[in-house]
């Protein structure tokens, strides 16, 4: 059923940048009666998740699991490391960096934002200048969004760590990998990240409802020095539980645990290197099609340089009101839901109708991407939106390399 209530036959395709497409195996694993939350298999399943989550994040550090979304992970990370009155530095390349900064301010911290706009990645020289000027080390953490889901910009987290190390600044490096984990290459320990936050509903392929905070010993030492931490957000009992319920500070998200166990099995059966390669190749097929459409029309990739684009989400510009018209047409006529242009223009501003996004994260393959692109081409044609030819041929050429 589409949002209009009309049944089109076949399966709908939710091509938004999260929640992502959920594997049938994950949904089937969750389709069961409620288990005992005090003993039995659910206890063993929860314990088995931690080492496999570490493998996805490429870390030997600690993992705290929460019932919540990505915003919950933001707050959990901050609550354990940044006290009221302290300062965080936020290099922003989209709406979600600003959102994390607002979360810090809501907890009583000062957020210093270095705004890079919506089309370019971090300027490391500007960040270095701000860190060098902080001679008193008031900045306690740098809040770094690896992939901003609103703009599809992918930032160089490893290079940011290099800048911090060269300057000798002691701030924690905290990375938001909500959009990127399990899609774009991310290596927590090798890149020197102290805290990383993620959610279950994108690359991890589980319905929304679980959030994760990964942290190393340096960050844990900061936690132990905190004057106070909310009992609920405190990551210490969650990462080192004496009893099962301490993972959650209450009732466990039982059915999500079954789903996540199955999703992690699927992830490790494919292998992280293979997953990163698959996402990159499928993203290149999308970019090739968009370049072809844009050669003779208004459609434009938001991020010009391929090296600066996420392989999980693509933000697109299409003159208003074409983007909204295209989204409405593909959903009503094809059962294909494209993502809104979140954060690219204020709601109510006519420019808001000139942006849309494609999610290509998690449980996606070549035939799904070709179907997605074919649906967009049909919409552009039906609506009379000018566009270049050969987009599907260009995408097929990239898909053929898989």
C-alpha positions as a Markdown table, in Angstrom:
| # | Residue | x | y | z |
|---|---|---|---|---|
| 1 | Unk | 0.0 | 0.0 | 0.0 |
| 2 | Unk | 1.3 | 3.5 | -0.9 |
| 3 | Unk | 0.7 | 6.5 | 1.4 |
| 4 | Unk | -2.4 | 7.2 | -0.6 |
| 5 | Unk | -3.8 | 3.8 | 0.4 |
| 6 | Unk | -3.7 | 2.4 | -3.2 |
| 7 | Unk | -2.4 | -1.1 | -3.7 |
| 8 | Unk | -0.1 | -1.3 | -6.7 |
| 9 | Unk | 0.9 | -5.0 | -6.5 |
| 10 | Unk | 4.3 | -6.3 | -5.7 |
| 11 | Unk | 6.6 | -5.0 | -3.0 |
| 12 | Unk | 7.2 | -1.4 | -2.2 |
| 13 | Unk | 10.8 | -0.1 | -2.1 |
| 14 | Unk | 11.7 | 2.3 | 0.8 |
| 15 | Unk | 14.8 | 4.0 | -0.7 |
| 16 | Unk | 15.2 | 6.6 | 2.1 |
| 17 | Unk | 18.5 | 6.9 | 4.1 |
| 18 | Unk | 17.1 | 5.0 | 7.0 |
| 19 | Unk | 15.3 | 3.0 | 8.1 |
| 20 | Unk | 16.9 | 0.8 | 5.5 |
| 21 | Unk | 15.5 | -2.2 | 3.8 |
| 22 | Unk | 15.1 | -5.0 | 6.4 |
| 23 | Unk | 16.2 | -8.5 | 5.4 |
| 24 | Unk | 13.4 | -11.1 | 5.6 |
| 25 | Unk | 15.7 | -13.2 | 7.8 |
| 26 | Unk | 15.9 | -10.4 | 10.4 |
| 27 | Unk | 12.2 | -9.8 | 10.4 |
| 28 | Unk | 11.5 | -13.6 | 10.8 |
| 29 | Unk | 14.0 | -13.8 | 13.7 |
| 30 | Unk | 12.0 | -11.0 | 15.4 |
| 31 | Unk | 8.6 | -12.7 | 14.7 |
| 32 | Unk | 8.2 | -14.7 | 17.9 |
| 33 | Unk | 6.6 | -14.7 | 21.3 |
| 34 | Unk | 8.2 | -12.6 | 24.1 |
| 35 | Unk | 11.0 | -14.5 | 25.9 |
| 36 | Unk | 12.0 | -14.6 | 29.5 |
| 37 | Unk | 14.0 | -11.5 | 30.2 |
| 38 | Unk | 15.8 | -12.9 | 33.3 |
| 39 | Unk | 17.3 | -16.2 | 32.0 |
| 40 | Unk | 17.7 | -18.4 | 29.0 |
| 41 | Unk | 18.8 | -17.8 | 25.4 |
| 42 | Unk | 18.2 | -14.1 | 25.3 |
| 43 | Unk | 20.9 | -13.6 | 27.9 |
| 44 | Unk | 23.4 | -15.5 | 25.8 |
| 45 | Unk | 22.4 | -13.7 | 22.7 |
| 46 | Unk | 23.0 | -10.3 | 24.2 |
| 47 | Unk | 26.5 | -11.3 | 25.3 |
| 48 | Unk | 27.2 | -12.6 | 21.9 |
| 49 | Unk | 26.4 | -9.3 | 20.2 |
| 50 | Unk | 29.3 | -7.4 | 21.8 |
| 51 | Unk | 32.2 | -9.0 | 20.1 |
| 52 | Unk | 30.4 | -9.0 | 16.8 |
| 53 | Unk | 29.6 | -5.3 | 17.1 |
| 54 | Unk | 33.2 | -4.6 | 17.8 |
| 55 | Unk | 34.1 | -6.4 | 14.6 |
| 56 | Unk | 31.9 | -4.1 | 12.6 |
| 57 | Unk | 33.3 | -1.0 | 14.3 |
| 58 | Unk | 36.9 | -2.3 | 14.0 |
| 59 | Unk | 37.6 | -1.8 | 17.7 |
| 60 | Unk | 38.8 | -3.7 | 20.8 |
| 61 | Unk | 37.1 | -1.1 | 23.0 |
| 62 | Unk | 33.9 | -1.1 | 25.0 |
| 63 | Unk | 30.3 | -1.2 | 23.8 |
| 64 | Unk | 27.3 | 0.1 | 25.5 |
| 65 | Unk | 23.8 | -0.7 | 24.1 |
| 66 | Unk | 20.8 | 1.5 | 24.6 |
| 67 | Unk | 17.1 | 1.4 | 23.7 |
| 68 | Unk | 16.8 | 4.4 | 21.5 |
| 69 | Unk | 17.6 | 6.1 | 18.2 |
| 70 | Unk | 20.7 | 7.9 | 17.0 |
| 71 | Unk | 19.8 | 11.0 | 19.1 |
| 72 | Unk | 19.8 | 8.8 | 22.2 |
| 73 | Unk | 23.4 | 7.7 | 21.3 |
| 74 | Unk | 24.4 | 11.4 | 20.9 |
| 75 | Unk | 23.1 | 12.1 | 24.4 |
| 76 | Unk | 24.6 | 9.0 | 25.9 |
| 77 | Unk | 28.0 | 9.8 | 24.5 |
| 78 | Unk | 27.9 | 13.4 | 25.8 |
| 79 | Unk | 26.4 | 12.5 | 29.2 |
| 80 | Unk | 29.4 | 10.3 | 30.0 |
| 81 | Unk | 32.1 | 12.7 | 28.8 |
| 82 | Unk | 31.1 | 16.3 | 28.8 |
| 83 | Unk | 30.1 | 18.1 | 32.0 |
| 84 | Unk | 27.9 | 21.2 | 32.3 |
| 85 | Unk | 29.9 | 24.3 | 31.4 |
| 86 | Unk | 32.5 | 22.5 | 29.4 |
| 87 | Unk | 33.1 | 23.1 | 25.7 |
| 88 | Unk | 32.8 | 21.0 | 22.5 |
| 89 | Unk | 34.0 | 21.8 | 19.0 |
| 90 | Unk | 31.7 | 20.8 | 16.2 |
| 91 | Unk | 32.9 | 21.0 | 12.6 |
| 92 | Unk | 29.5 | 21.0 | 10.7 |
| 93 | Unk | 28.8 | 19.8 | 7.2 |
| 94 | Unk | 25.0 | 19.4 | 7.5 |
| 95 | Unk | 22.0 | 19.2 | 9.7 |
| 96 | Unk | 23.1 | 16.4 | 11.9 |
| 97 | Unk | 26.3 | 18.0 | 13.1 |
| 98 | Unk | 24.1 | 21.0 | 14.2 |
| 99 | Unk | 21.8 | 18.6 | 15.9 |
| 100 | Unk | 24.6 | 17.0 | 17.9 |
| 101 | Unk | 25.7 | 20.5 | 18.9 |
| 102 | Unk | 22.2 | 21.4 | 20.0 |
| 103 | Unk | 22.1 | 18.2 | 22.1 |
| 104 | Unk | 25.4 | 19.3 | 23.9 |
| 105 | Unk | 23.9 | 22.7 | 24.5 |
| 106 | Unk | 20.8 | 21.1 | 26.0 |
| 107 | Unk | 23.1 | 19.4 | 28.5 |
| 108 | Unk | 24.6 | 22.7 | 29.5 |
| 109 | Unk | 27.8 | 22.6 | 27.4 |
| 110 | Unk | 29.1 | 25.3 | 25.1 |
| 111 | Unk | 29.2 | 24.2 | 21.4 |
| 112 | Unk | 31.6 | 26.0 | 19.1 |
| 113 | Unk | 30.5 | 25.3 | 15.6 |
| 114 | Unk | 32.7 | 25.6 | 12.5 |
| 115 | Unk | 30.1 | 25.6 | 9.7 |
| 116 | Unk | 31.4 | 24.4 | 6.4 |
| 117 | Unk | 28.0 | 24.7 | 4.6 |
| 118 | Unk | 26.2 | 21.9 | 2.9 |
| 119 | Unk | 28.4 | 21.0 | 0.0 |
| 120 | Unk | 32.0 | 20.6 | 1.2 |
| 121 | Unk | 33.7 | 18.4 | 3.8 |
| 122 | Unk | 35.8 | 19.7 | 6.7 |
| 123 | Unk | 38.5 | 22.3 | 6.1 |
| 124 | Unk | 41.1 | 20.8 | 8.4 |
| 125 | Unk | 43.1 | 24.0 | 8.5 |
| 126 | Unk | 40.1 | 25.8 | 10.1 |
| 127 | Unk | 39.7 | 23.1 | 12.6 |
| 128 | Unk | 43.4 | 23.1 | 13.4 |
| 129 | Unk | 43.2 | 26.9 | 13.9 |
| 130 | Unk | 40.4 | 26.5 | 16.4 |
| 131 | Unk | 42.3 | 23.8 | 18.3 |
| 132 | Unk | 45.6 | 25.8 | 18.4 |
| 133 | Unk | 43.8 | 28.8 | 19.7 |
| 134 | Unk | 42.5 | 26.7 | 22.6 |
| 135 | Unk | 45.7 | 26.9 | 24.6 |
| 136 | Unk | 43.8 | 26.3 | 27.9 |
| 137 | Unk | 42.2 | 23.1 | 26.5 |
| 138 | Unk | 38.7 | 24.2 | 27.3 |
| 139 | Unk | 37.5 | 22.1 | 24.4 |
| 140 | Unk | 36.8 | 18.6 | 25.9 |
| 141 | Unk | 35.6 | 16.9 | 22.8 |
| 142 | Unk | 35.4 | 17.3 | 19.0 |
| 143 | Unk | 32.0 | 16.1 | 17.7 |
| 144 | Unk | 32.8 | 14.7 | 14.3 |
| 145 | Unk | 30.0 | 13.5 | 12.0 |
| 146 | Unk | 31.6 | 10.9 | 9.6 |
| 147 | Unk | 28.7 | 11.0 | 7.1 |
| 148 | Unk | 26.1 | 13.7 | 7.5 |
| 149 | Unk | 22.9 | 12.0 | 6.3 |
| 150 | Unk | 21.3 | 15.3 | 5.2 |
| 151 | Unk | 24.1 | 16.3 | 2.7 |
| 152 | Unk | 25.7 | 12.9 | 2.0 |
| 153 | Unk | 29.1 | 14.4 | 2.7 |
| 154 | Unk | 31.7 | 11.9 | 4.0 |
| 155 | Unk | 34.4 | 13.5 | 6.2 |
| 156 | Unk | 38.0 | 12.3 | 6.8 |
| 157 | Unk | 38.0 | 11.2 | 10.4 |
| 158 | Unk | 41.5 | 9.7 | 10.3 |
| 159 | Unk | 42.9 | 13.0 | 9.0 |
| 160 | Unk | 41.1 | 14.9 | 11.8 |
| 161 | Unk | 42.8 | 12.6 | 14.3 |
| 162 | Unk | 46.1 | 13.4 | 12.6 |
| 163 | Unk | 45.5 | 17.1 | 13.1 |
| 164 | Unk | 44.6 | 16.7 | 16.8 |
| 165 | Unk | 47.7 | 14.6 | 17.4 |
| 166 | Unk | 50.0 | 17.1 | 15.5 |
| 167 | Unk | 48.7 | 19.9 | 17.7 |
| 168 | Unk | 48.8 | 17.8 | 20.8 |
| 169 | Unk | 45.2 | 18.6 | 21.8 |
| 170 | Unk | 43.9 | 16.3 | 24.5 |
| 171 | Unk | 40.2 | 16.5 | 23.5 |
| 172 | Unk | 38.2 | 13.3 | 22.9 |
| 173 | Unk | 37.5 | 12.6 | 19.2 |
| 174 | Unk | 33.9 | 11.5 | 19.0 |
| 175 | Unk | 32.5 | 10.2 | 15.7 |
| 176 | Unk | 28.9 | 10.0 | 14.6 |
| 177 | Unk | 28.7 | 6.9 | 12.4 |
| 178 | Unk | 24.9 | 6.5 | 12.4 |
| 179 | Unk | 24.7 | 6.7 | 8.6 |
| 180 | Unk | 28.0 | 5.1 | 7.8 |
| 181 | Unk | 28.6 | 2.1 | 10.1 |
| 182 | Unk | 28.4 | -1.0 | 8.0 |
| 183 | Unk | 28.4 | 0.9 | 4.7 |
| 184 | Unk | 31.3 | 3.3 | 4.4 |
| 185 | Unk | 34.7 | 2.2 | 5.6 |
| 186 | Unk | 35.3 | 3.1 | 9.3 |
| 187 | Unk | 38.0 | 1.8 | 11.5 |
| 188 | Unk | 37.6 | 3.1 | 15.1 |
| 189 | Unk | 40.9 | 2.0 | 16.6 |
| 190 | Unk | 43.1 | 2.5 | 13.5 |
| 191 | Unk | 41.7 | 6.0 | 13.1 |
| 192 | Unk | 42.2 | 7.0 | 16.7 |
| 193 | Unk | 38.5 | 7.6 | 17.5 |
| 194 | Unk | 37.8 | 7.7 | 21.3 |
| 195 | Unk | 33.9 | 7.5 | 21.1 |
| 196 | Unk | 31.7 | 6.4 | 18.3 |
| 197 | Unk | 27.9 | 6.4 | 18.1 |
| 198 | Unk | 25.6 | 4.4 | 15.9 |
| 199 | Unk | 22.0 | 3.1 | 15.5 |
| 200 | Unk | 20.6 | -0.2 | 14.4 |
| 201 | Unk | 18.4 | 1.0 | 11.6 |
| 202 | Unk | 20.8 | 1.7 | 8.7 |
| 203 | Unk | 23.8 | -0.4 | 7.9 |
| 204 | Unk | 23.0 | -2.9 | 10.7 |
| 205 | Unk | 19.6 | -3.6 | 9.0 |
| 206 | Unk | 17.4 | -3.8 | 12.1 |
| 207 | Unk | 14.2 | -1.9 | 12.6 |
| 208 | Unk | 14.7 | 1.4 | 14.6 |
| 209 | Unk | 15.0 | 1.0 | 18.4 |
| 210 | Unk | 18.6 | 0.3 | 19.4 |
| 211 | Unk | 21.6 | 2.7 | 19.8 |
| 212 | Unk | 25.2 | 2.0 | 20.5 |
| 213 | Unk | 28.1 | 3.9 | 22.0 |
| 214 | Unk | 31.6 | 2.5 | 21.5 |
| 215 | Unk | 34.4 | 3.9 | 23.6 |
| 216 | Unk | 38.0 | 3.3 | 24.5 |
| 217 | Unk | 39.9 | 3.5 | 27.8 |
| 218 | Unk | 40.8 | 7.1 | 27.4 |
| 219 | Unk | 37.1 | 8.0 | 27.1 |
| 220 | Unk | 36.3 | 5.7 | 30.0 |
| 221 | Unk | 38.8 | 7.6 | 32.2 |
| 222 | Unk | 37.0 | 10.8 | 31.4 |
| 223 | Unk | 33.7 | 9.1 | 32.4 |
| 224 | Unk | 35.2 | 8.1 | 35.8 |
| 225 | Unk | 36.2 | 11.7 | 36.4 |
| 226 | Unk | 32.8 | 13.1 | 35.7 |
| 227 | Unk | 31.1 | 14.8 | 38.7 |
| 228 | Unk | 27.9 | 12.9 | 37.9 |
| 229 | Unk | 26.3 | 10.8 | 35.1 |
| 230 | Unk | 22.6 | 10.1 | 34.8 |
| 231 | Unk | 21.8 | 6.5 | 35.9 |
| 232 | Unk | 20.1 | 5.8 | 32.7 |
| 233 | Unk | 22.8 | 7.1 | 30.3 |
| 234 | Unk | 25.8 | 5.8 | 32.4 |
| 235 | Unk | 27.7 | 3.5 | 30.1 |
| 236 | Unk | 29.7 | 1.7 | 32.9 |
| 237 | Unk | 27.1 | -0.9 | 33.9 |
| 238 | Unk | 26.0 | -1.4 | 30.3 |
| 239 | Unk | 29.5 | -2.1 | 29.1 |
| 240 | Unk | 30.4 | -4.3 | 32.2 |
| 241 | Unk | 27.1 | -5.8 | 33.4 |
| 242 | Unk | 27.0 | -7.9 | 36.5 |
| 243 | Unk | 23.5 | -9.0 | 35.6 |
| 244 | Unk | 21.7 | -9.1 | 32.2 |
| 245 | Unk | 19.2 | -6.3 | 33.0 |
| 246 | Unk | 22.2 | -4.0 | 33.6 |
| 247 | Unk | 22.8 | -3.9 | 29.9 |
| 248 | Unk | 19.6 | -1.9 | 29.5 |
| 249 | Unk | 18.9 | -0.3 | 32.9 |
| 250 | Unk | 15.6 | -2.2 | 32.8 |
| 251 | Unk | 13.7 | -4.3 | 30.4 |
| 252 | Unk | 15.7 | -5.5 | 27.3 |
| 253 | Unk | 14.7 | -4.8 | 23.7 |
| 254 | Unk | 14.2 | -8.5 | 23.3 |
| 255 | Unk | 13.0 | -8.7 | 19.7 |
| 256 | Unk | 15.6 | -6.3 | 18.5 |
| 257 | Unk | 18.2 | -8.6 | 20.0 |
| 258 | Unk | 17.0 | -11.5 | 18.0 |
| 259 | Unk | 17.0 | -9.4 | 14.8 |
| 260 | Unk | 20.4 | -7.9 | 15.5 |
| 261 | Unk | 21.9 | -11.4 | 16.1 |
| 262 | Unk | 20.7 | -12.5 | 12.7 |
| 263 | Unk | 21.8 | -9.2 | 11.0 |
| 264 | Unk | 25.3 | -9.5 | 12.5 |
| 265 | Unk | 25.5 | -13.1 | 11.3 |
| 266 | Unk | 24.7 | -11.9 | 7.8 |
| 267 | Unk | 27.2 | -9.1 | 8.0 |
| 268 | Unk | 30.1 | -11.3 | 9.1 |
| 269 | Unk | 29.2 | -14.0 | 6.6 |
| 270 | Unk | 29.7 | -11.5 | 3.8 |
| 271 | Unk | 32.7 | -9.8 | 5.5 |
| 272 | Unk | 33.3 | -6.2 | 6.2 |
| 273 | Unk | 35.7 | -5.6 | 3.3 |
| 274 | Unk | 33.2 | -7.1 | 0.9 |
| 275 | Unk | 30.4 | -5.0 | 2.3 |
| 276 | Unk | 32.4 | -1.8 | 1.9 |
| 277 | Unk | 33.3 | -2.8 | -1.7 |
| 278 | Unk | 29.6 | -3.6 | -2.5 |
| 279 | Unk | 28.4 | -0.2 | -1.2 |
| 280 | Unk | 31.1 | 1.6 | -3.1 |
| 281 | Unk | 30.2 | -0.1 | -6.4 |
| 282 | Unk | 26.5 | 0.4 | -6.0 |
| 283 | Unk | 27.1 | 4.1 | -5.1 |
| 284 | Unk | 29.2 | 4.5 | -8.2 |
| 285 | Unk | 26.3 | 3.2 | -10.3 |
| 286 | Unk | 24.0 | 5.8 | -8.8 |
| 287 | Unk | 26.4 | 8.6 | -9.3 |
| 288 | Unk | 27.0 | 7.5 | -12.9 |
| 289 | Unk | 23.2 | 7.7 | -13.6 |
| 290 | Unk | 22.9 | 11.1 | -11.9 |
| 291 | Unk | 25.8 | 12.5 | -13.9 |
| 292 | Unk | 24.0 | 11.3 | -17.1 |
| 293 | Unk | 20.7 | 12.8 | -16.1 |
| 294 | Unk | 22.4 | 16.1 | -15.1 |
| 295 | Unk | 24.3 | 16.5 | -18.3 |
| 296 | Unk | 21.1 | 17.9 | -20.0 |
| 297 | Unk | 18.9 | 18.9 | -17.1 |
| 298 | Unk | 18.7 | 20.5 | -13.6 |
| 299 | Unk | 19.5 | 17.4 | -11.6 |
| 300 | Unk | 22.8 | 17.7 | -9.7 |
| 301 | Unk | 24.7 | 15.7 | -7.1 |
| 302 | Unk | 25.0 | 17.7 | -3.9 |
| 303 | Unk | 28.7 | 16.7 | -3.4 |
| 304 | Unk | 30.9 | 17.3 | -6.5 |
| 305 | Unk | 33.9 | 15.2 | -5.7 |
| 306 | Unk | 33.3 | 11.4 | -5.5 |
| 307 | Unk | 35.9 | 11.0 | -2.8 |
| 308 | Unk | 33.9 | 13.2 | -0.6 |
| 309 | Unk | 30.6 | 11.4 | -1.1 |
| 310 | Unk | 29.1 | 8.7 | 1.2 |
| 311 | Unk | 28.5 | 5.3 | -0.2 |
| 312 | Unk | 25.4 | 5.0 | 1.9 |
| 313 | Unk | 23.3 | 8.0 | 1.0 |
| 314 | Unk | 23.2 | 10.4 | -1.9 |
| 315 | Unk | 21.8 | 13.9 | -1.7 |
| 316 | Unk | 20.5 | 15.5 | -4.9 |
| 317 | Unk | 19.4 | 18.9 | -6.1 |
| 318 | Unk | 16.6 | 19.3 | -8.5 |
| 319 | Unk | 15.0 | 22.6 | -9.2 |
| 320 | Unk | 11.9 | 23.3 | -7.0 |
| 321 | Unk | 9.2 | 22.0 | -7.2 |
| 322 | Unk | 10.6 | 19.1 | -9.3 |
| 323 | Unk | 12.1 | 17.1 | -6.4 |
| 324 | Unk | 8.8 | 16.9 | -4.4 |
| 325 | Unk | 6.9 | 16.2 | -7.6 |
| 326 | Unk | 9.3 | 13.3 | -8.4 |
| 327 | Unk | 9.0 | 11.9 | -4.9 |
| 328 | Unk | 5.2 | 12.1 | -5.0 |
| 329 | Unk | 5.1 | 10.4 | -8.5 |
| 330 | Unk | 7.4 | 7.5 | -7.7 |
| 331 | Unk | 5.6 | 6.7 | -4.5 |
| 332 | Unk | 2.1 | 7.0 | -6.0 |
| 333 | Unk | 2.8 | 5.2 | -9.3 |
| 334 | Unk | 5.6 | 2.8 | -8.5 |
| 335 | Unk | 5.5 | 2.2 | -4.7 |
| 336 | Unk | 9.1 | 3.7 | -4.7 |
| 337 | Unk | 9.7 | 6.0 | -1.7 |
| 338 | Unk | 12.6 | 8.5 | -2.1 |
| 339 | Unk | 14.0 | 10.5 | 0.8 |
| 340 | Unk | 13.1 | 14.1 | 1.6 |
| 341 | Unk | 15.7 | 16.8 | 1.3 |
| 342 | Unk | 16.1 | 17.0 | 5.1 |
| 343 | Unk | 18.0 | 20.0 | 6.4 |
| 344 | Unk | 18.7 | 21.4 | 2.9 |
| 345 | Unk | 16.1 | 24.2 | 3.2 |
| 346 | Unk | 13.6 | 25.2 | 6.0 |
| 347 | Unk | 10.2 | 23.5 | 5.8 |
| 348 | Unk | 7.8 | 25.9 | 4.2 |
| 349 | Unk | 10.5 | 27.5 | 2.1 |
| 350 | Unk | 9.7 | 26.9 | -1.6 |
| 351 | Unk | 13.4 | 25.8 | -2.0 |
| 352 | Unk | 12.6 | 22.8 | 0.2 |
| 353 | Unk | 11.0 | 21.2 | -2.8 |
| 354 | Unk | 14.2 | 21.2 | -4.7 |
| 355 | Unk | 16.0 | 18.5 | -2.9 |
| 356 | Unk | 15.7 | 14.7 | -2.3 |
| 357 | Unk | 17.9 | 11.9 | -1.1 |
| 358 | Unk | 18.5 | 8.2 | -2.0 |
| 359 | Unk | 19.4 | 5.7 | 0.7 |
| 360 | Unk | 21.5 | 2.8 | -0.6 |
| 361 | Unk | 22.6 | 1.2 | 2.7 |
| 362 | Unk | 22.6 | -2.2 | 4.2 |
| 363 | Unk | 20.5 | -4.9 | 2.5 |
| 364 | Unk | 20.8 | -3.7 | -1.1 |
| 365 | Unk | 22.1 | -5.3 | -4.3 |
| 366 | Unk | 22.6 | -4.5 | -8.0 |
| 367 | Unk | 19.1 | -5.3 | -9.2 |
| 368 | Unk | 17.5 | -3.2 | -6.4 |
| 369 | Unk | 19.7 | -0.2 | -7.4 |
| 370 | Unk | 18.8 | -0.7 | -11.1 |
| 371 | Unk | 15.1 | -0.7 | -10.1 |
| 372 | Unk | 15.6 | 2.4 | -8.1 |
| 373 | Unk | 17.2 | 4.2 | -11.0 |
| 374 | Unk | 14.7 | 3.0 | -13.5 |
| 375 | Unk | 11.9 | 4.3 | -11.3 |
| 376 | Unk | 13.5 | 7.8 | -11.1 |
| 377 | Unk | 14.0 | 7.8 | -14.9 |
| 378 | Unk | 10.3 | 7.0 | -15.3 |
| 379 | Unk | 9.4 | 9.8 | -13.0 |
| 380 | Unk | 11.6 | 12.4 | -14.7 |
| 381 | Unk | 10.1 | 11.3 | -18.1 |
| 382 | Unk | 6.5 | 11.3 | -16.9 |
| 383 | Unk | 6.8 | 14.7 | -15.3 |
| 384 | Unk | 8.6 | 16.3 | -18.3 |
| 385 | Unk | 11.7 | 17.2 | -16.2 |
| 386 | Unk | 14.6 | 17.8 | -18.6 |
| 387 | Unk | 17.3 | 15.2 | -18.2 |
| 388 | Unk | 20.1 | 13.6 | -20.1 |
| 389 | Unk | 20.0 | 10.2 | -21.7 |
| 390 | Unk | 22.0 | 7.0 | -21.1 |
| 391 | Unk | 21.7 | 7.0 | -17.3 |
| 392 | Unk | 20.6 | 3.4 | -17.0 |
| 393 | Unk | 23.4 | 2.3 | -19.4 |
| 394 | Unk | 25.9 | 4.2 | -17.3 |
| 395 | Unk | 24.7 | 2.6 | -14.1 |
| 396 | Unk | 24.6 | -0.9 | -15.8 |
| 397 | Unk | 28.3 | -0.4 | -16.8 |
| 398 | Unk | 29.2 | 0.1 | -13.1 |
| 399 | Unk | 27.0 | -2.7 | -11.9 |
| 400 | Unk | 28.7 | -5.0 | -14.5 |
| 401 | Unk | 32.0 | -4.5 | -12.7 |
| 402 | Unk | 30.7 | -6.3 | -9.5 |
